[in-house]
Amino acid sequence: MMETNQSAHQSDPANRARLRWRARRGLLENDLILTRFLDAHETELTDEEVDALTRLLDLSDNALMDLVLARKEPEGEVDLPHVHALLQRLRLA
């Protein structure tokens, strides 16, 4: 039997709505980047990518902007391979 590629995040509309709501930021630049990224990729995000995005959304607006613009690299709790991978995708958005 083949397992579907649907993740827990993708199968729960409430989780998707919550993530999109959390992506709304006070800093307009972050808001635009995250909204554009979610518009283009939300339906294909894996649970690991959602975890990485959630960790990034826990940061302050200025810290998030520094990471997205590659002014800084992740450190501490966000210095994880899947966070680095998602940042690379965000930087291309």
LUMZA-421216 format. One record per residue: x, y, z of N, C-alpha, C in turn; residue number from 1. Coordinates in pm, 1 decimal, padded with zeros to 6 digits, always signed. Example, Ala and Ser with C-alpha at 12.3 -4.5 7.8 and 13.67 -1.06 7.14 Angstrom:
+01319.0|-00569.0|+00780.0|+01230.0|-00450.0|+00780.0|+01320.0|-00330.0|+00780.0|1
+01285.0|-00225.0|+00708.0|+01367.0|-00106.0|+00714.0|+01290.0|+00003.0|+00787.0|2
This chain:
+00083.7|-00118.1|+00000.0|+00000.0|+00000.0|+00000.0|+00088.1|+00124.3|+00000.0|1
+00062.3|+00217.7|-00088.9|+00141.9|+00340.0|-00097.1|+00092.2|+00441.8|+00003.3|2
+00186.2|+00505.0|+00068.6|+00153.5|+00609.3|+00164.7|+00144.9|+00742.6|+00090.8|3
+00046.5|+00823.2|+00125.8|+00034.6|+00952.7|+00059.2|+00143.2|+01045.9|+00109.1|4
+00175.2|+01144.8|+00029.5|+00277.8|+01241.8|+00063.3|+00218.7|+01358.9|+00141.3|5
+00094.0|+01346.2|+00182.5|+00025.8|+01453.4|+00255.0|+00076.9|+01455.0|+00399.6|6
+00116.3|+01568.9|+00447.6|+00166.2|+01580.6|+00583.3|+00054.5|+01622.1|+00677.3|7
+00080.1|+01611.9|+00805.7|-00019.2|+01651.8|+00905.3|-00055.1|+01798.8|+00889.0|8
+00042.7|+01880.3|+00858.7|+00016.6|+02022.9|+00838.2|-00077.7|+02043.6|+00720.0|9
-00049.7|+01979.0|+00612.6|-00128.2|+01999.2|+00491.1|-00270.1|+01944.8|+00505.4|10
-00289.0|+01843.4|+00587.4|-00421.8|+01783.4|+00598.8|-00511.8|+01856.4|+00698.1|11
-00457.9|+01953.6|+00769.6|-00536.8|+02025.8|+00869.5|-00550.5|+02172.7|+00829.5|12
-00667.1|+02211.8|+00780.3|-00686.3|+02350.6|+00737.3|-00661.9|+02452.4|+00849.5|13
-00690.5|+02415.3|+00972.4|-00667.7|+02506.7|+01085.5|-00518.6|+02533.1|+01103.5|14
-00436.2|+02430.5|+01087.9|-00291.1|+02448.8|+01099.1|-00239.7|+02539.5|+00988.2|15
-00291.5|+02520.7|+00868.3|-00248.3|+02605.0|+00755.7|-00288.2|+02749.7|+00778.0|16
-00409.4|+02771.4|+00825.2|-00456.3|+02908.2|+00852.0|-00375.5|+02971.7|+00963.7|17
-00343.0|+02894.6|+01066.3|-00264.0|+02945.8|+01179.2|-00124.0|+02987.1|+01133.0|18
-00063.1|+02905.0|+01049.0|+00070.6|+02937.7|+00998.6|+00067.3|+03065.7|+00915.6|19
-00031.6|+03077.6|+00829.4|-00042.4|+03197.4|+00746.7|-00066.4|+03320.1|+00835.1|20
-00147.5|+03306.8|+00938.8|-00172.4|+03419.2|+01029.3|-00043.9|+03459.6|+01100.9|21
+00034.2|+03361.0|+01147.0|+00160.0|+03390.9|+01216.5|+00262.0|+03455.5|+01123.8|22
+00249.7|+03430.5|+00993.7|+00343.9|+03487.8|+00896.9|+00319.5|+03636.6|+00875.4|23
+00205.2|+03687.1|+00920.9|+00179.1|+03831.2|+00911.7|+00267.0|+03901.0|+01014.6|24
+00350.0|+03991.1|+00969.0|+00449.1|+04052.3|+01056.3|+00429.2|+04202.8|+01063.2|25
+00483.8|+04262.9|+01168.1|+00477.8|+04407.4|+01182.9|+00569.8|+04478.7|+01085.5|26
+00678.2|+04414.3|+01050.8|+00774.3|+04471.2|+00956.1|+00727.6|+04436.4|+00813.9|27
+00690.9|+04536.1|+00736.9|+00630.7|+04515.8|+00605.6|+00715.0|+04425.4|+00515.4|28
+00845.1|+04442.7|+00517.3|+00931.5|+04362.0|+00430.5|+00917.8|+04213.9|+00462.7|29
+00918.1|+04178.6|+00592.4|+00898.3|+04039.0|+00632.5|+00762.6|+03989.4|+00585.6|30
+00661.9|+04071.7|+00605.6|+00526.6|+04034.2|+00567.0|+00519.6|+04003.7|+00417.6|31
+00579.1|+04087.5|+00336.2|+00576.8|+04067.0|+00191.1|+00652.1|+03940.8|+00149.7|32
+00769.0|+03920.1|+00206.9|+00849.9|+03802.4|+00172.4|+00778.3|+03674.7|+00212.9|33
+00728.8|+03671.1|+00336.4|+00662.9|+03550.0|+00384.8|+00532.5|+03522.1|+00311.0|34
+00454.9|+03626.3|+00283.3|+00329.5|+03607.8|+00211.1|+00356.2|+03556.6|+00070.1|35
+00453.1|+03614.9|+00003.6|+00487.9|+03570.6|-00132.2|+00535.1|+03424.2|-00130.5|36
+00616.9|+03390.4|-00031.0|+00666.3|+03253.3|-00018.5|+00550.1|+03156.4|+00003.9|37
+00461.3|+03189.3|+00097.4|+00347.9|+03100.7|+00125.4|+00252.8|+03091.5|+00006.4|38
+00231.0|+03201.2|-00063.1|+00146.0|+03197.5|-00181.9|+00199.7|+03098.1|-00284.2|39
+00330.5|+03093.5|-00298.2|+00392.6|+03008.1|-00398.9|+00414.3|+02864.1|-00351.6|40
+00437.3|+02842.5|-00220.2|+00484.2|+02711.1|-00174.9|+00403.9|+02646.8|-00061.9|41
+00302.9|+02713.6|-00012.1|+00232.8|+02660.9|+00105.9|+00181.2|+02518.8|+00087.2|42
+00125.5|+02488.6|-00026.1|+00064.5|+02357.2|-00045.9|+00165.9|+02243.9|-00056.3|43
+00293.0|+02276.5|-00074.5|+00394.9|+02171.6|-00087.2|+00487.2|+02161.7|+00033.9|44
+00465.7|+02243.2|+00136.5|+00552.0|+02240.0|+00253.7|+00537.9|+02108.2|+00329.0|45
+00650.9|+02052.6|+00368.0|+00651.2|+01932.1|+00450.6|+00640.5|+01971.8|+00597.6|46
+00615.6|+01874.4|+00683.1|+00610.6|+01903.8|+00826.4|+00743.9|+01959.3|+00876.4|47
+00854.3|+01908.8|+00822.5|+00986.0|+01958.6|+00862.2|+01002.9|+02105.3|+00822.3|48
+00956.2|+02141.6|+00704.2|+00964.0|+02280.8|+00660.3|+00871.7|+02369.8|+00742.3|49
+00755.5|+02318.3|+00777.9|+00663.9|+02393.7|+00863.7|+00728.4|+02416.0|+01000.2|50
+00797.2|+02314.4|+01052.7|+00867.8|+02330.2|+01179.5|+00974.1|+02438.3|+01168.0|51
+01049.7|+02437.3|+01058.6|+01153.8|+02538.4|+01038.1|+01091.8|+02677.9|+01029.8|52
+00983.5|+02691.5|+00956.2|+00917.7|+02821.2|+00943.5|+00862.2|+02866.6|+01078.0|53
+00805.2|+02775.6|+01153.4|+00752.0|+02808.5|+01285.6|+00862.9|+02859.1|+01377.1|54
+00978.4|+02795.2|+01371.8|+01092.5|+02841.2|+01452.8|+01134.9|+02982.2|+01411.5|55
+01135.2|+03006.6|+01281.7|+01171.6|+03140.1|+01234.4|+01067.8|+03243.6|+01274.8|56
+00941.2|+03205.4|+01273.2|+00835.0|+03298.9|+01310.2|+00835.6|+03332.0|+01459.2|57
+00903.8|+03250.8|+01538.6|+00917.8|+03279.3|+01681.6|+01017.7|+03392.2|+01707.4|58
+01097.1|+03427.0|+01606.8|+01197.5|+03532.5|+01620.4|+01132.8|+03670.3|+01609.6|59
+01204.0|+03769.4|+01657.3|+01157.8|+03907.8|+01639.8|+01165.4|+03943.6|+01490.7|60
+01092.9|+04047.0|+01453.0|+01094.0|+04090.0|+01313.0|+01235.0|+04124.3|+01265.1|61
+01310.4|+04196.3|+01345.7|+01445.0|+04237.0|+01302.5|+01538.7|+04117.2|+01290.4|62
+01530.6|+04023.3|+01383.9|+01615.0|+03903.2|+01375.8|+01578.1|+03820.4|+01252.6|63
+01448.3|+03808.7|+01224.1|+01403.7|+03735.0|+01107.0|+01452.2|+03802.4|+00978.8|64
+01441.2|+03933.4|+00972.3|+01486.0|+04006.2|+00852.8|+01636.3|+03987.3|+00831.8|65
+01714.2|+03991.7|+00938.5|+01858.8|+03969.9|+00925.6|+01889.5|+03832.6|+00867.1|66
+01813.0|+03732.0|+00906.7|+01834.8|+03597.4|+00853.5|+01791.2|+03587.5|+00707.6|67
+01675.6|+03641.9|+00676.6|+01624.2|+03634.0|+00539.2|+01716.0|+03707.9|+00442.5|68
+01770.9|+03820.7|+00485.6|+01860.1|+03898.1|+00399.2|+02005.2|+03851.2|+00405.6|69
+02029.3|+03743.0|+00478.4|+02162.5|+03683.4|+00493.4|+02261.9|+03778.1|+00559.2|70
+02212.6|+03870.2|+00638.7|+02302.1|+03955.2|+00718.3|+02362.4|+03874.8|+00832.1|71
+02288.3|+03774.2|+00875.7|+02331.9|+03684.0|+00982.4|+02291.1|+03543.0|+00943.8|72
+02349.9|+03447.5|+01012.1|+02313.4|+03307.0|+00994.0|+02249.6|+03257.9|+01124.4|73
+02166.4|+03154.2|+01115.8|+02098.3|+03104.1|+01235.5|+02196.5|+03060.5|+01343.1|74
+02158.0|+03086.3|+01466.8|+02237.1|+03040.0|+01580.3|+02142.5|+02997.6|+01691.2|75
+02194.5|+02923.7|+01785.0|+02113.9|+02877.1|+01897.0|+02009.4|+02776.0|+01853.0|76
+01887.0|+02794.8|+01899.5|+01778.8|+02699.0|+01874.7|+01736.7|+02690.5|+01728.0|77
+01768.1|+02790.0|+01648.8|+01730.1|+02786.2|+01507.1|+01845.9|+02742.4|+01416.0|78
+01959.6|+02707.7|+01474.6|+02074.3|+02662.0|+01396.6|+02059.2|+02512.4|+01369.2|79
+01965.5|+02480.7|+01281.1|+01934.0|+02342.4|+01246.4|+01935.9|+02327.6|+01095.1|80
+01971.9|+02210.1|+01045.5|+01980.3|+02191.5|+00899.4|+01851.2|+02226.7|+00825.4|81
+01735.1|+02187.5|+00879.0|+01611.0|+02215.7|+00806.5|+01575.4|+02364.2|+00810.7|82
+01622.9|+02437.8|+00911.0|+01602.5|+02583.0|+00914.2|+01691.8|+02648.7|+00809.2|83
+01816.1|+02604.3|+00798.7|+01906.6|+02656.6|+00695.4|+01848.5|+02632.3|+00555.8|84
+01794.3|+02511.9|+00534.4|+01737.9|+02478.0|+00403.5|+01618.3|+02568.1|+00371.4|85
+01531.5|+02590.4|+00468.4|+01415.6|+02676.6|+00443.5|+01458.8|+02820.4|+00421.3|86
+01558.5|+02866.1|+00494.0|+01608.6|+03002.5|+00472.4|+01658.1|+03021.0|+00329.4|87
+01723.7|+02920.4|+00276.9|+01770.5|+02929.0|+00137.7|+01652.8|+02948.1|+00043.4|88
+01543.2|+02877.5|+00068.2|+01423.7|+02893.1|-00015.8|+01362.0|+03030.8|+00003.4|89
+01356.9|+03078.3|+00126.1|+01301.0|+03211.7|+00152.7|+01383.5|+03320.2|+00085.9|90
+01513.0|+03302.7|+00085.3|+01601.5|+03403.5|+00025.2|+01583.0|+03411.9|-00126.0|91
+01533.2|+03307.1|-00185.3|+01506.8|+03307.5|-00329.1|+01367.4|+03359.3|-00362.6|92
+01283.1|+03370.5|-00260.7|+01141.7|+03409.8|-00283.4|+01129.5|+03554.2|-00327.9|93
